[in-house]
Structures are given as structure tokens and as C-alpha cells.
Amino acid sequence: MLQYKVVELSHVSDETIEEALNEWTQKGWKFDALQFAMRDGSRRPAMAFVVFTREEP
């Protein structure tokens, strides 16, 4: 059975994305997707969602 893990990042930077990727892949999760939520009138994302998957026996 495929399981999903969604990690919300309220502060979006290369460092926070890297930390989330390293933390959860070390725990056995595989990176699946990265989605940004944008603010109106801003070029910087307000938050990001990092999606991971893993097979559960």
C-alpha cells in the first residue's frame, strides 16, 4: 500500500526545503512533489508543501 507524507513549510527558502528533503528521505520516504502557494502581488511563495511517498507492507 502506498502511503503519502505532506510536509508544510511556512518559511520557504532553499535551506528549509533542503532540510525537509534530507530529514524525510533519511526516514525512508521518497520525494514525490513540491508545490508552492503564492501570495497575491508577490513573487515569493508564502508557503510550500513537500510530498513524499513510501510503500507500506
The 8 nearest C-alpha neighbors of each residue, nearest first, counted from 0:
[[1, 55, 54, 2, 56, 53, 3, 52],
 [0, 2, 54, 53, 55, 52, 3, 56],
 [3, 1, 53, 52, 54, 0, 55, 4],
 [2, 4, 52, 51, 5, 53, 1, 50],
 [3, 5, 51, 50, 52, 6, 2, 28],
 [6, 4, 50, 49, 51, 48, 7, 3],
 [5, 7, 49, 48, 50, 8, 4, 19],
 [8, 6, 48, 47, 9, 5, 49, 46],
 [7, 9, 47, 10, 46, 11, 48, 6],
 [8, 10, 46, 11, 7, 47, 45, 48],
 [11, 9, 8, 46, 12, 15, 45, 47],
 [12, 10, 46, 8, 9, 15, 47, 44],
 [13, 11, 14, 15, 16, 10, 17, 8],
 [12, 14, 16, 15, 17, 11, 18, 10],
 [13, 15, 17, 12, 16, 18, 11, 19],
 [16, 14, 18, 12, 17, 13, 11, 19],
 [17, 15, 19, 13, 18, 14, 20, 12],
 [16, 18, 14, 20, 15, 19, 13, 21],
 [19, 17, 15, 21, 16, 20, 22, 14],
 [18, 20, 22, 16, 17, 21, 23, 15],
 [21, 19, 17, 18, 22, 23, 24, 16],
 [20, 22, 18, 24, 19, 23, 25, 17],
 [23, 21, 19, 25, 20, 24, 18, 26],
 [22, 24, 26, 25, 28, 20, 21, 19],
 [25, 23, 28, 27, 26, 21, 29, 22],
 [24, 26, 23, 27, 22, 21, 28, 20],
 [27, 25, 23, 24, 28, 22, 21, 29],
 [28, 26, 24, 25, 29, 23, 53, 52],
 [27, 29, 24, 53, 52, 23, 51, 26],
 [30, 28, 51, 52, 24, 53, 31, 27],
 [29, 31, 51, 32, 50, 52, 28, 24],
 [30, 32, 51, 50, 29, 52, 33, 49],
 [33, 31, 50, 49, 30, 34, 51, 48],
 [32, 34, 49, 48, 50, 35, 47, 31],
 [35, 33, 48, 47, 49, 32, 36, 50],
 [34, 36, 47, 44, 46, 37, 48, 33],
 [37, 35, 46, 44, 45, 47, 34, 38],
 [36, 38, 44, 45, 35, 39, 43, 46],
 [39, 37, 41, 45, 40, 44, 36, 43],
 [38, 40, 41, 37, 42, 45, 44, 43],
 [39, 41, 38, 42, 37, 43, 44, 45],
 [42, 40, 38, 43, 39, 37, 44, 45],
 [41, 43, 44, 40, 37, 38, 39, 45],
 [44, 42, 41, 45, 37, 38, 11, 46],
 [43, 45, 37, 46, 36, 35, 38, 42],
 [46, 44, 37, 38, 36, 43, 9, 11],
 [47, 45, 9, 36, 44, 8, 11, 35],
 [46, 48, 35, 8, 34, 7, 36, 11],
 [47, 49, 7, 34, 6, 33, 8, 50],
 [48, 50, 33, 6, 5, 32, 47, 7],
 [51, 49, 5, 32, 31, 4, 33, 30],
 [50, 52, 30, 31, 4, 29, 3, 28],
 [53, 51, 3, 29, 2, 28, 4, 31],
 [54, 52, 28, 2, 1, 29, 55, 3],
 [53, 55, 1, 0, 2, 56, 52, 28],
 [54, 56, 0, 1, 53, 2, 52, 3],
 [55, 54, 0, 1, 53, 2, 52, 27]]
